[in-house]
Amino acid sequence: MSALTILIIRHGEKPDPANPSLGGGLTQDGAPDDHSLVVRGWQRAGSWAARFGPGAASPDYPTPDIVYAADPNEAPDADDNISKRPYETILPLCDRLQIKPVTKFGVGDEKPMLDEVRTLTGIVLIAWEHKKIGKVILPELAHGQALPQLPHVWDGTRFDVVLRFDRAQSNAGWRFRQMFPRLLSGDTDTPMP
């Protein structure tokens, strides 16, 4: 059987000049770093580990067999974006699953990453930067297929959504849905447009 489920999440919360109450970014060891998650982002990372981890997984939120995140060691892109946050977001989950995440693709390598993912079977979780999810990953996966409720962009204020793609076999079309686990206070079940 060549069934494949792809779960896509955005990295956890980050420093936001418009919302200084979130505080500054912190590395996993607590050192200040504006390219890392804020405390709420680390809480989100822990909540994803609980939601997708063994013993808590469900048919809607299955435990991934493999996890992809953007390369955290990649140099900044033209917009000075560093992709450490997706990696930080999946660290607690990968620790709980006792697996090493796949980080050989960086921001800008979405198409080769998806070429590899589409050859897999089982459950794949991808944590990525939200602009590239909307501009590259979603259109590349849909590949012209009309998928109801597929957002055209990822809402920059949303960190609480799971985008789920399912196919029964490698030559089948995708079934798609947005899911809202509502793991932290303030999370919503409103679909992204």
C-alpha positions as CSV (number, residue, x, y, z in Angstrom):
1,M,0.0,0.0,0.0
2,S,1.3,3.4,-0.8
3,A,-0.9,5.6,1.3
4,L,0.5,8.9,2.4
5,T,-0.6,11.5,4.9
6,I,1.2,14.9,5.0
7,L,0.6,17.1,8.0
8,I,1.9,20.7,7.7
9,I,2.4,23.0,10.6
10,R,3.9,26.5,10.9
11,H,6.7,27.1,13.3
12,G,5.7,28.3,16.8
13,E,5.3,31.9,17.9
14,K,8.2,34.3,17.3
15,P,9.2,37.8,18.4
16,D,6.7,40.4,17.1
17,P,7.4,44.1,17.3
18,A,3.6,44.7,17.1
19,N,3.1,42.5,20.2
20,P,6.0,43.2,22.6
21,S,4.2,41.3,25.4
22,L,5.3,38.0,23.7
23,G,8.9,38.8,24.7
24,G,12.1,38.1,22.8
25,G,13.2,34.9,21.2
26,L,15.1,32.3,23.3
27,T,17.1,29.3,22.3
28,Q,16.3,25.9,23.7
29,D,18.9,26.6,26.4
30,G,17.3,30.0,27.3
31,A,19.8,32.3,25.6
32,P,18.3,35.4,23.9
33,D,18.1,35.0,20.1
34,D,15.7,37.0,18.0
35,H,15.7,34.2,15.4
36,S,14.3,31.7,17.9
37,L,10.9,31.0,19.4
38,V,9.4,33.1,22.2
39,V,8.2,31.4,25.4
40,R,4.7,30.8,23.9
41,G,6.4,29.3,20.8
42,W,8.2,26.8,23.0
43,Q,4.9,26.1,24.7
44,R,3.4,25.4,21.3
45,A,6.3,23.1,20.4
46,G,5.6,21.1,23.6
47,S,1.9,21.0,22.8
48,W,2.6,19.6,19.3
49,A,4.7,16.9,21.0
50,A,1.8,16.0,23.2
51,R,-0.7,16.1,20.4
52,F,1.3,14.0,17.9
53,G,3.2,11.9,20.4
54,P,2.7,8.3,21.2
55,G,-0.3,7.6,23.4
56,A,-2.0,10.9,22.5
57,A,-2.3,10.6,18.8
58,S,-5.7,10.0,17.2
59,P,-7.0,9.3,13.7
60,D,-7.1,13.0,13.0
61,Y,-3.7,13.7,14.5
62,P,-1.6,10.6,13.9
63,T,1.9,10.1,15.1
64,P,4.4,10.9,12.3
65,D,6.8,8.3,11.0
66,I,9.1,11.0,9.7
67,V,9.4,14.8,10.4
68,Y,10.8,17.5,8.1
69,A,11.9,20.9,9.2
70,A,13.8,23.7,7.4
71,D,17.6,23.5,7.8
72,P,18.3,25.5,11.0
73,N,21.9,26.1,10.0
74,E,21.2,27.7,6.6
75,A,22.4,31.2,6.1
76,P,19.9,34.0,6.1
77,D,18.0,34.6,2.8
78,A,17.7,37.9,1.0
79,D,15.0,39.0,3.5
80,D,17.3,38.1,6.5
81,N,15.0,35.1,7.3
82,I,16.7,32.4,9.3
83,S,14.7,29.1,9.5
84,K,15.6,28.0,13.0
85,R,12.1,28.2,14.3
86,P,10.6,25.3,12.3
87,Y,13.4,23.1,13.7
88,E,12.9,24.4,17.2
89,T,9.2,23.7,16.9
90,I,9.6,20.0,16.2
91,L,12.5,19.3,18.6
92,P,10.2,18.2,21.5
93,L,8.2,16.0,19.2
94,C,11.2,14.3,17.7
95,D,12.8,13.9,21.2
96,R,9.6,12.2,22.3
97,L,9.5,10.0,19.2
98,Q,13.2,9.3,19.4
99,I,13.7,10.1,15.8
100,K,16.0,12.6,14.0
101,P,14.2,15.2,11.9
102,V,15.1,15.6,8.3
103,T,16.7,19.0,7.9
104,K,18.7,18.6,4.7
105,F,16.4,21.1,2.8
106,G,16.4,24.8,3.6
107,V,13.9,27.6,2.9
108,G,13.9,27.9,-0.9
109,D,14.3,24.1,-1.3
110,E,10.5,23.4,-0.9
111,K,10.1,21.7,-4.3
112,P,13.0,19.2,-3.9
113,M,11.8,18.5,-0.4
114,L,8.3,17.8,-1.6
115,D,9.6,15.6,-4.5
116,E,11.2,13.4,-1.8
117,V,8.1,13.5,0.5
118,R,5.8,12.4,-2.3
119,T,7.8,9.2,-2.7
120,L,7.2,8.2,0.9
121,T,4.4,6.2,2.5
122,G,3.0,6.6,6.0
123,I,2.7,9.8,8.1
124,V,4.9,12.8,7.3
125,L,4.9,16.0,9.4
126,I,6.4,19.1,7.8
127,A,7.2,22.2,9.9
128,W,8.1,25.2,7.8
129,E,8.1,29.0,7.4
130,H,4.5,30.3,6.7
131,K,5.2,32.4,3.7
132,K,6.8,29.5,1.8
133,I,4.0,27.2,2.9
134,G,1.4,29.4,1.2
135,K,3.5,30.4,-1.9
136,V,5.2,27.1,-2.7
137,I,4.3,24.1,-0.6
138,L,0.5,24.3,-0.9
139,P,0.3,25.0,-4.7
140,E,3.0,22.3,-5.3
141,L,1.1,19.7,-3.4
142,A,-2.2,20.6,-4.9
143,H,-0.6,20.6,-8.4
144,G,-3.7,22.0,-10.0
145,Q,-6.2,19.8,-8.1
146,A,-9.1,21.8,-6.7
147,L,-9.1,21.3,-3.0
148,P,-11.9,22.9,-1.0
149,Q,-10.7,25.1,1.9
150,L,-7.1,25.1,0.7
151,P,-5.7,28.5,1.8
152,H,-3.9,30.6,-0.8
153,V,-1.6,32.1,1.9
154,W,-0.9,31.2,5.5
155,D,-2.3,33.9,7.8
156,G,0.7,35.4,9.5
157,T,-1.2,35.6,12.8
158,R,-2.0,31.9,12.9
159,F,0.3,29.3,14.6
160,D,-2.6,26.9,15.6
161,V,-3.5,25.2,12.3
162,V,-2.7,21.8,10.9
163,L,-3.1,21.3,7.1
164,R,-3.7,17.7,6.3
165,F,-3.3,16.0,2.9
166,D,-4.2,12.3,2.5
167,R,-3.9,10.0,-0.5
168,A,-4.7,6.3,-0.7
169,Q,-2.0,5.5,-3.3
170,S,0.7,7.3,-5.2
171,N,-1.4,8.0,-8.3
172,A,-4.5,9.1,-6.4
173,G,-5.6,12.7,-5.8
174,W,-5.4,14.4,-2.4
175,R,-8.1,14.8,0.2
176,F,-7.5,18.0,2.1
177,R,-8.7,19.6,5.3
178,Q,-7.7,22.2,7.8
179,M,-7.6,21.1,11.5
180,F,-7.7,23.1,14.7
181,P,-6.5,21.2,17.8
182,R,-6.9,24.3,20.0
183,L,-4.0,23.4,22.2
184,L,-3.2,26.8,23.8
185,S,-5.4,29.6,25.1
186,G,-6.5,32.0,22.4
187,D,-6.3,29.3,19.7
188,T,-9.3,29.3,17.4
189,D,-11.2,26.9,15.1
190,T,-11.7,29.5,12.4
191,P,-10.4,28.2,9.0
192,M,-7.9,30.2,7.1
193,P,-9.4,31.7,3.9
